[in-house]
Amino acid sequence: MTIDQRNEATLTRKEAFQAVGLRWEGTFAEAGAGGIRAVHRRLQERLGEIPYAIHTDTMLGLSYHAVPGGDGFIHYAVVEVERIIDRVPDGMVTISVPDLTYAACSHRKEQSIDQSYNNIYAWIKEQGYSEYNPDHLTHFEKYPMSQDPYADDPEFTIMIPVRV
């Protein structure tokens, strides 16, 4: 049985921000095998170590091309901070994301993640927008911080940078 999955997309702007958290690099296969989930769990466990954290109910998963055109990518599990911090906790990194416009949609429980991504990319094309990857940022996801990273049926918001 095929389910007609719809993901309502919108255009949204997010001002430049600073974030602190953990860095992971690997292949799509390694990510699928749980590599990113482990990093998300570690960030949840270490959240209290991050000074000046804001919006602590939301974890951001920022994904970047490691080698453009390659199989690998870099993923940052981070939270926003209200200002640049002088001392980053051990093993953590700080990252800056510029002011961008994003195509955004919600992925809900019981939906296919692949289909959610296919739907938002189709929406971008239908609207006449084009993907924009500053510093190789391909997308980011916003997760409820309280969500179990190992849940089989996660909920999150997909954010794809676009040119309008």
C-alpha distance (Angstrom), angle and dihedral (degrees) to the residues before:
residue distance angle dihedral
M1 . . .
T2 3.80 . .
I3 3.77 117.5 .
D4 3.80 117.6 -147.4
Q5 3.80 97.8 -131.3
R6 3.76 117.5 -164.3
N7 3.78 126.5 -171.6
E8 3.78 114.2 -171.8
A9 3.80 108.1 -137.7
T10 3.78 128.6 -157.3
L11 3.76 136.9 -179.1
T12 3.79 114.9 -114.9
R13 3.78 136.1 172.2
K14 3.79 123.7 -140.3
E15 3.76 120.5 -167.7
A16 3.80 119.9 -128.8
F17 3.78 113.1 -75.9
Q18 3.79 144.3 -178.8
A19 3.78 122.1 -131.0
V20 3.80 137.5 -176.9
G21 3.77 128.7 -155.9
L22 3.77 146.1 90.8
R23 3.82 131.5 -31.3
W24 3.81 125.0 -142.5
E25 3.80 127.4 -179.4
G26 3.77 126.5 -172.2
T27 3.78 147.7 104.8
F28 3.77 127.9 -61.0
A29 3.83 87.8 -108.4
E30 3.82 91.1 54.4
A31 3.80 89.9 48.5
G32 3.80 90.3 50.4
A33 3.81 89.6 50.6
G34 3.81 90.6 60.4
G35 3.80 105.0 -88.5
I36 3.78 94.0 129.9
R37 3.80 93.7 43.0
A38 3.81 89.6 59.5
V39 3.82 90.6 52.5
H40 3.81 90.9 49.4
R41 3.81 90.4 52.1
R42 3.83 91.1 49.8
L43 3.81 90.7 51.4
Q44 3.81 90.6 51.3
E45 3.81 89.4 51.2
R46 3.82 93.2 47.8
L47 3.82 99.8 38.5
G48 3.81 92.0 110.1
E49 3.82 90.6 61.8
I50 3.82 93.7 64.0
P51 3.81 112.2 95.1
Y52 3.81 119.8 -142.7
A53 3.81 92.4 11.6
I54 3.80 114.1 168.3
H55 3.81 131.1 -172.2
T56 3.81 87.4 26.6
D57 3.80 90.3 171.1
T58 3.84 88.4 70.9
M59 3.79 128.5 64.7
L60 3.79 116.2 -160.0
G61 3.79 119.9 -146.9
L62 3.82 107.7 -161.0
S63 3.81 116.8 -169.1
Y64 3.80 125.2 -162.0
H65 3.80 133.4 178.4
A66 3.82 106.2 -103.8
V67 3.77 92.1 -162.8
P68 3.81 113.3 7.2
G69 3.79 107.0 -113.9
G70 3.82 92.1 11.8
D71 3.79 130.9 116.2
G72 3.78 95.5 -113.8
F73 3.75 132.7 79.8
I74 3.78 140.8 -179.6
H75 3.78 120.1 -121.3
Y76 3.79 126.4 -167.2
A77 3.81 120.1 -160.3
V78 3.81 100.9 -160.0
V79 3.78 148.5 148.6
E80 3.75 125.9 -139.4
V81 3.78 118.2 -103.1
E82 3.77 125.2 -155.0
R83 3.79 93.2 -129.8
I84 3.78 142.0 3.3
I85 3.77 109.7 -78.5
D86 3.79 125.9 -140.9
R87 3.80 98.0 -146.1
V88 3.79 117.4 40.1
P89 3.83 113.7 -159.5
D90 3.83 115.0 -99.8
G91 3.79 112.5 -77.3
M92 3.79 93.1 11.8
V93 3.78 131.5 110.0
T94 3.77 137.0 -153.2
I95 3.78 122.0 -132.8
S96 3.81 134.6 -172.8
V97 3.79 122.4 -146.9
P98 3.83 119.1 -166.3
D99 3.78 127.5 -129.4
L100 3.83 103.8 -78.1
T101 3.77 144.3 169.0
Y102 3.80 115.0 -127.8
A103 3.76 139.3 -167.7
A104 3.79 103.0 -132.6
C105 3.78 135.9 -170.4
S106 3.78 137.9 164.5
H107 3.77 121.2 -114.3
R108 3.80 108.6 -153.5
K109 3.79 133.3 -162.0
E110 3.79 114.4 -79.6
Q111 3.80 92.5 25.9
S112 3.80 124.8 116.5
I113 3.82 110.5 -106.8
D114 3.81 91.0 -150.1
Q115 3.80 90.3 52.1
S116 3.81 92.0 48.7
Y117 3.80 89.2 55.4
N118 3.82 92.5 43.9
N119 3.81 89.2 51.1
I120 3.80 95.6 51.1
Y121 3.81 93.2 45.9
A122 3.82 89.3 49.9
W123 3.83 89.6 49.5
I124 3.83 91.0 51.3
K125 3.80 90.1 53.0
E126 3.83 93.9 44.0
Q127 3.81 90.7 52.3
G128 3.82 91.7 51.7
Y129 3.80 94.3 -114.7
S130 3.78 124.6 133.4
E131 3.77 131.1 -144.2
Y132 3.77 115.6 -99.9
N133 3.80 120.2 -161.7
P134 3.81 110.0 -172.2
D135 3.81 109.5 -170.3
H136 3.84 85.9 -2.6
L137 3.86 93.6 -65.4
T138 3.81 103.1 157.8
H139 3.81 100.3 177.1
F140 3.73 145.5 -40.7
E141 3.73 135.3 -139.1
K142 3.79 128.6 -147.0
Y143 3.81 113.7 -145.3
P144 3.79 129.9 -174.8
M145 3.83 102.7 -106.2
S146 3.81 89.5 -136.5
Q147 3.82 93.4 56.9
D148 3.81 117.0 109.7
P149 3.84 105.8 -113.7
Y150 3.81 88.3 -146.6
A151 3.82 94.2 55.2
D152 3.81 111.5 128.0
D153 3.77 91.2 -142.5
P154 3.83 109.7 42.9
E155 3.79 128.0 179.7
F156 3.79 120.8 -144.9
T157 3.79 145.1 140.2
I158 3.81 119.5 -106.6
M159 3.82 116.8 -144.1
I160 3.84 119.5 -170.6
P161 3.85 117.9 -175.8
V162 3.82 110.7 -125.2
R163 3.79 141.4 179.9
V164 3.78 112.6 -126.2
